[in-house]
Amino acid sequence: MSDHLIETFETFETFESGVATLTMNRPEARNALSGPMMTALTEAVPRLGQDPKVRVVVLTGAGDAFCAGGDVKGFAASAGSTGERRERPAFETRVQGLRQSTVLMEWLHEMPKPTLAVIPGPAAGGGLSFALACDIRIAARSAFLTTAFAKIGLSGDYGGSYFLPHLVGAAKARELYFTADRVSADDALGMGLVNQVFDDDVFAEQSRQYARKLADAPTIALGYMKKNLNAAERGSLGDVLDLEAQHMTRTFDTEDHKHASAAFVAKEQPRFEGR
C-alpha cells in the first residue's frame, strides 16, 4: 500500500465486519491522482469488494479536498515546455493502459455492497468521476464539484460521461461537461448530484454515522438491490422483473430476513449479520 492511499477498517460491537475507508492522500496536491495512488486503488478496491468482513467501502480524500483528478502539472510536463510531444508509447498502448485503470469504476459501481463517496472539499475531473461511480455521495457544505476537463482541453474519462447523465439528465450533463462550471454542494444536492450535505464543522462525524448506518443494513439484500438498480440502467423492464423475482426469492431464504421479520413482529431493532 502506497502512502498516497491510506486504508483503514472500522469494526463494531454488533459484528466483526464493518467499514473500510480508502483515503486518497496527497493533500498538498488536493489529492490529485498519481501512479502509486492508482496502483494502490487498483489492488485495494477489488479486494475490499470481495472481502466478506467489509460491509461498506468509503472513498474519501485527505485534508480539505476529495480529489482534483489528474495531475495537470504532470500533463504539462509530458507535453514539453515548447508544446512539442516527447517520445511516448503508441496511441493504442496508451488507450489500453487508461482503459485498464478505469476498471476501478466498474468495481465501485458493481461490487455487491454499498460504496460511499465522502467529499470534504473539491471533486474535479477524474476525481468527480470516482465520486460518481460510488452508490452514494455526501459532501461538506464548502465543497464544490466540477467536470473540469474542458478547462484543459480534454474530453473526460473514468466513467463520468456514463454516470452524470443518469444522475442529472442528459441536457444538464452536457452543460456541466461543456462549461466545466463549479457546482456548490447545495446546488449539487438540489440537482441530485449528491445525496446529503452537512456543515463543515460536523461533516466528519456525520460521515462516520452515515457509513455506520449503511454497515448496519442487511448487506445481502443491499447487494441484490444494487444488482437490480444497475440492471435497470441498461436493461428492459422485463429483464429487471426477472432479476427482482430471482433476488427476492433468494433474500426470503436468508437468516437476515427471518430474524428481521421476527424482530418486526416483536417491535425490536433487527440485527443483520450478512447470512
N, C-alpha and C positions, 0 to 999 in steps of 0.2 A: 504494500500500500504506500503510495507516494504521499509526501507531506502536503501536496496540492489537493488532497482529498482526505478528509477525516471521517472515519466510520465509528459510530457509537451505537450501543444497543442497550435499551432500557427494558427491564422486566418488571412485572407487577406481582403483588401478593397473591392474586387470584389464580395466576397461571404462569408457567415458565416462559412462555413466548411473549413477545412484545413488539416494541417499535424500534426499527433500525433506521438510523439517520445518517445520510451521506451529506457532508458539508464541503462544498467547493471552497477551497482555502487559498485564495490569492487576494486577500483584502486590499493589498497595495495596488492591484490592477482591477479592482472591482470584480474579482473572481473570474476574469477572462479565461476562457478555455485554453489549456496548454496540452502539450503532448503527454507529459506524465499524468495530468489530471484525466485525460481521455482514456489512457491505458488503465488507470485505476478504476474508472467508472465502468469500462468495458468488462473488467473482471468482477466488480462488486455487484452490479445491478442484476445480472442473470443469477448469480449465486444467491443473493438475498431473495430473489423471486422464487427460487426453488426450495429455500430453507423452511421447513415446517415450523421452526421456532419463531419465525418472523411473521407477524400479523399485519403490519403496516410498514411501508417504505416511505420515508420522508426525504425529500431532496431540498436542500437549502444552501445559502451562501454565508460565508464568514463576514463579520463586520456589518457594514450598513448597505450591502448590496446583495442581490441574488446572483446574477451572472451577467456580465457585459457582452457575452457572446465570444466571437473570435477575437484573437489578439490583433488589433488593427495595426499596431506598431510592427508586429511580425509580418503582416501582409505588405506593409510599405517597404520593409527591408528586403523581402523576397522579390519585389518588383524592381529594386535597384533605384538608387538616387537619381539617375538620369532618365528613368522611365523605361529603360531597356530591360527586357527579361533576362534573368540569369538562367544558366543551364539547369534544367529540371526534368523530372520524369515525363514520359509521354502522356498525352491527354488521357488516353484510355486507362493508364495506370493510376493517374490522379483521381479519375472518376471512380474507379473501383475502390481506391483507398477511402474516399469520402463516403461512399455508399456502405462500406463495411462498418464504418464508425456509427452510421445512423441506425444500425440495428438496435442500438440503445433505446431509440424512440419506440420501437416495436415492443421491447421488453417492458418499458414503463407503462405503455398503453394496454398491454395484453396480459401481463402476469396476473395470476388468479388471486390477487389481494390488492387492497387499495394502495394507490400511490398519491402522496400529498406533497405539493409544492408549497413551501413556506417562504414567502417573498418579503424579506425585511427591507428591501430597497430596490434599485433599478434592475429590471429584467429586460435585456435588449438583444436583438438579433437572434443568434443561436441559443442564447440564454433564455429568451422568451419561448423559443420552440421547445426547450427542455421543460419549461413550466407547463406549456400547453399539452404536452404528451402525458402529463400526470392526470389522474382522475379528478382531483380537486385542487384548487388554488386558494390560498389565503394570503392576504397582503397587509403590511403595515400601512397606516394612512399616508405616510410620507413617500411611499414607494410610487414609482411610475413604470409603465410598460411601453415598449416601442419595438416595432419590427426592425427599424434602424438600417436595413440593408440598402435602401435607396440612397442613403446618405453617403455610402462609399461605393456606389455603382455595382452592387451585387444583387442577385435575384432571390436569394434565400435558400436555406437548407434546413435539415433536421425536422422536417415534417410540418413546419408552420403553415405551409400552403394547404395542407390537409386538415389540420386541427382548427385553424382560425375560422374558416367558413362554417364549420359545424357549430361553433360557439356563438358567433355574432352575425352570421348570414353572409352571403356571397358579396353583396354590394359593400357592406362595411369592411369586410376583409380586404377587398380591393383598395378601398380608401386607405386603410391602415398600412398596407404594403406600399402603395404608390407614394404616399405623402411622408411616411415614417414619422408621423406626429407622435408626440408623447401623450400617453393616456394616464391620467391620475388614477390612484387606487379607487377613489369614489366613483369616477366615471367608468372605470373598468367593472366595478360592481354593477352599475346601472345597465351596462350592455351585456352582462353575463360572462365577461371575460375572467372574472374571479368570483369565488363563491362567498367569501367573507372578508371584511376589512375590520381591523382592530387598531385602536390608538397605539402609537409607538410605545408609550410607557408600560402598556400591558401586553404588548404583542408576543413577547417570548413566552409568558405564562399561558396566554390564550392559545398559542400554537401547541404547547405541550398538552393542554387539556383537549384540544381538538383531535390530536393524534391518539390520545388515550381513548377518546370516545370511539374512534374507528377501531382501535385494537380490542375494545370491549364487545364489538359487534360479532355476529355469527359469521366467522370467516369463510366457512364452506359456502353458505348461502350467498355471501358477498361475491365470492369468486364466480359463482354461476350467474349472479346478476350482471356482473361485468361482461361475461361472455354474451349474455342476451343483448345488452346495450351496445356492445361493439358490433354484433351481427346486424343490429338494426341500422347501423350507419351505412351499410353497404348491401344488405340483403332485402328480400321481399317480405311482405307481411307473413306469407305462408312459411317462409324459412324461419322467421322469428317465432311464430306459433309452434312450429315443430320443436325448436330448441327449448322454448319455455316449457313445453309438455315434458320433455326429457329431464330437464333440470329440476322442475318442480317435483317430479316423481322421485328423483334421487334425493332431494333435500327432505322429503317426507320420511325417508329411511334413516336420517341422521339422528345421533343421540342429542345433538343440539336442539333439533326440532321437538323431540319427545320431552326433553327436560323443560324447554321454554313453554310448551303447551301446558304442562303441569303447573309451572310457575304462574302462568297467566290465570289459570283457573283459581289457584291459591292466592292470587293477588300479591305475588312475590316477585322480586327482581330476578330475571334469569341470569344464569352464568353460562357463557358459551366457551367451550373448550376445543372447538375445531374437530369434533368427532361425529 
